[in-house]
Amino acid sequence: MNRFFAFVKKEFYHILRDRRTLLILFGLPFVQVLLFGFALTNEIKNARIAILDLDHSQHSRQIISRLLSSGYFRLEQQLDSYKAIEPAFRKGKVKMVVVFPARFTAAVAHDQRAQIQLLADASEQNTAISLTNYATNIIQSYSAELNPAGMNPPMQLDVQSRMVFNPELKGAFVFVPGVMAMVLLLVSALMTSVTIAREKETGTMEVLMVSPLTQIQILFGKVLPYLLLSFLNGCMIIVLGIHLLGIPLNGSLALLLAETLLFIFLALSIGILISTIADTQLVAMFASLLIMLMPTIFLSGFIFPVESMPKPLQIISNIIPAKYFIAIVKGIMIKGVGLQYLWKETLVLAGMSTLINAVSLRNLKTRLG
């Protein structure tokens, strides 16, 4: 029995000396609790909205004040005409537009009935439904307070909701761009990191490094097949989304394919970076899944709105590549916008690719030097 306890004690020492094992045992649950506790919520907070107030009355100002003080909304833009609504949506920042028509107050005073229009960006289906419900409840609550007891007929504020870009509220409009980003990122990064880690684990990477090929040629020679195969994978997802799930392609197909190729190149670059750090295929696999899977699901806006997360998680979400690619896919396919609206997201993806490749080459030279 003493031998058994000595063996168990030895195993404890072995685990405590292995930092990677400790990271998986304690770091992974810690990260999951934080993400599930703060990011896993369907409650919408601080959603960016625009206001088109053509009445500029006391009633419209009070309703706007109640909307903005509720905690659900924050004012992103004041519009001056109906023509400004569509460009506001296409920029991708505004989730909902509240429209107060001209003579809104006059209709309340003379007809005891007035209309308020809510236009929501339904490319994010659940968010659009929640925002219109929140706004409708706030407006109806204000309407009820204006009705004194026994008032006949009672004053009514009718709320008309319209879903922009996705009037039928199809769930595929939300999930296909997110699944496309997650699949391409996971497959590309995972396969690349494991492949190069296998070369290092078997010792053949050092043999390749002394060949006439340069380091850049070796690395890109290893990832080029995965670049082409992942691109075919992305094309397949696009075709299935359009012809099977009924997602429109309102923008340029050439731009969509170019952006997909850029995102795949970034994912492969992340795989190269992981492979320069990981010594074995197992470590590379765990690192790829840990770094790619949970942040892509929770912090990219794929399922849960980024605006509702705590500020630290919102800051971290800015380094999640899938966040920008999902915005690009939705912008091209659903909103029909071009590079003039998506240049910032494109520039971020290109900058990430350049930086990660530079760090990867430096790490590789250091480890083999």
Order of alpha helices (4+ residues) and beta strands (2+ residues): alpha-alpha-alpha-beta-alpha-beta-alpha-beta-alpha-beta-alpha-beta-alpha-alpha-alpha-alpha-alpha-alpha-alpha-alpha
